[in-house]
């Protein structure tokens, strides 16, 4: 399986990293065992007698969480799925919030004490929180609505929240660049 990596340019954070003299980075996304886990979703089946749709909850698909993440992050022309960025867009949209957080008295204190690893851990957690808020707000209002047929089949107009598995797979870690 090929890994797909998405990078976001946050130049102010890069400058801070250089200023701190570290090669640490905070990564936010679908990583580790959660990335390769098969995605479980509600699958619509049709009653052979009546033709009416019904749902099977938790049915395993052929997609892993990371594959599903890529489909939603970049869209799929062939499947008619629009871009619904839940990683890049929220982090970019809230980059000022991240920079403000890094300038907070608490974080400045950590930097002054030399606890750079904890600063990057907190930066990753802040990224996770922003991504979770994107799920709660339909991408801060940017995600395209789902199609009426999709809403009927899944029984909801919620976007990217069928089972919560993808949302629950969002995590962060501190690594060296």
C-alpha positions in Angstrom: 0.0 0.0 0.0 1.3 3.4 -0.9 1.3 6.1 1.8 -0.2 9.4 0.8 1.2 12.4 2.6 -0.2 15.9 2.5 1.8 18.9 3.6 0.5 22.4 4.5 2.8 25.4 4.3 2.5 27.4 7.4 5.5 29.7 7.0 5.1 31.4 10.3 5.3 28.1 12.1 8.3 27.2 10.0 10.0 30.4 11.1 9.3 29.7 14.7 10.7 26.2 14.4 13.9 27.6 12.9 14.0 30.2 15.7 13.8 27.5 18.3 16.6 25.6 16.5 14.7 22.3 16.3 13.9 19.8 13.5 10.7 18.8 15.3 7.3 18.8 13.5 3.8 18.2 14.7 1.9 15.9 12.4 -1.9 15.8 12.4 -3.9 13.3 10.3 -4.9 9.6 10.0 -1.8 7.7 11.1 -0.6 4.5 12.6 -2.9 1.5 13.0 -6.0 3.7 12.4 -4.7 4.6 8.9 -4.6 1.0 7.7 -7.8 -0.1 9.5 -10.5 -1.1 7.1 -13.2 1.6 7.2 -16.6 0.4 8.5 -19.5 2.2 7.1 -23.3 1.9 6.8 -24.0 0.1 3.6 -27.3 0.5 1.8 -28.9 -2.7 0.6 -32.2 -3.2 -1.2 -34.9 -5.6 -0.2 -35.4 -8.0 -3.0 -39.1 -8.3 -2.4 -40.0 -4.6 -2.0 -37.1 -2.8 -3.5 -36.9 -0.5 -0.4 -33.5 0.4 0.9 -32.2 -0.6 4.3 -28.9 0.0 6.0 -26.4 -2.5 7.4 -24.4 -0.6 10.1 -20.7 -1.3 10.5 -20.2 -3.3 7.3 -16.6 -3.3 6.3 -15.6 -1.8 3.0 -12.6 -2.4 0.9 -11.2 1.0 1.8 -8.8 1.8 4.6 -9.3 4.9 6.7 -6.3 6.5 4.9 -7.8 5.8 1.5 -11.1 7.2 2.5 -9.3 10.3 3.9 -7.6 10.9 0.6 -10.9 10.6 -1.3 -12.5 13.2 0.9 -9.5 15.4 1.2 -9.0 15.7 -2.6 -12.3 14.5 -4.0 -12.9 11.9 -6.6 -14.0 12.9 -10.1 -14.8 9.3 -11.1 -17.0 8.8 -8.1 -18.6 12.2 -8.2 -17.3 13.1 -4.8 -16.4 16.8 -4.3 -13.4 18.0 -2.2 -14.2 18.1 1.4 -10.9 18.9 3.0 -11.0 18.0 6.7 -7.2 18.4 7.3 -5.6 21.0 5.0 -8.4 23.5 4.8 -9.2 23.7 8.5 -5.5 24.0 9.5 -5.0 26.7 6.9 -8.2 28.5 7.7 -7.3 28.6 11.4 -3.6 29.2 11.0 -3.9 32.6 12.8 -5.5 30.8 15.7 -2.5 28.4 15.9 0.0 31.3 15.7 -1.9 33.1 18.5 -1.9 30.0 20.6 1.9 29.7 20.1 2.2 33.3 21.4 0.2 32.6 24.5 1.8 33.2 27.9 1.6 29.4 28.7 3.4 28.4 25.5 5.9 31.2 25.7 6.7 29.9 29.2 7.3 26.4 27.9 9.6 27.8 25.2 11.5 29.8 27.8 11.9 26.7 29.9 13.2 24.8 26.9 10.4 22.3 26.8 10.2 22.4 23.0 8.8 18.8 22.7 5.8 19.7 24.8 5.2 22.8 22.6 5.0 20.6 19.6 2.8 18.1 21.3 0.4 20.9 22.2 0.6 22.2 18.7 -0.5 18.8 17.4 -3.3 18.7 19.9 -4.4 22.1 18.8 -4.4 20.9 15.2 -6.6 17.9 16.2 -9.0 20.2 17.9 -9.3 22.4 14.8 -9.9 19.3 12.6 -12.6 18.1 15.1 -14.3 21.5 14.9 -14.3 21.2 11.1 -16.3 18.0 11.4 -18.7 19.7 13.8 -19.3 22.6 11.5 -19.3 20.9 8.0 -15.8 22.3 7.3 -16.6 25.7 8.8 -19.4 25.9 6.3 -17.1 25.2 3.3 -18.0 21.5 2.6 -20.4 21.0 -0.3 -23.7 19.5 0.8 -24.3 15.8 0.0 -26.5 14.9 -2.9 -30.2 14.2 -2.2 -29.8 10.5 -3.3 -26.9 10.1 -0.9 -28.9 11.6 2.0 -31.8 9.3 1.3 -29.6 6.2 1.1 -27.8 7.0 4.4 -30.8 8.5 6.2 -29.0 11.7 7.0 -27.7 14.9 5.5 -24.6 14.8 7.8 -21.3 15.2 6.0 -18.4 12.8 6.7 -20.1 11.4 9.8 -21.7 8.1 8.9 -19.9 6.0 11.5 -17.5 8.5 13.1 -14.6 6.1 12.4 -12.7 8.5 10.1 -13.2 11.4 12.6 -12.1 9.2 15.4 -8.9 8.2 13.5 -7.6 11.8 13.6 -4.5 12.0 15.8 -1.2 13.8 16.1 2.4 13.0 16.8 5.7 14.8 17.1 8.4 13.7 14.8 11.6 14.9 13.4 11.5 16.4 9.9 
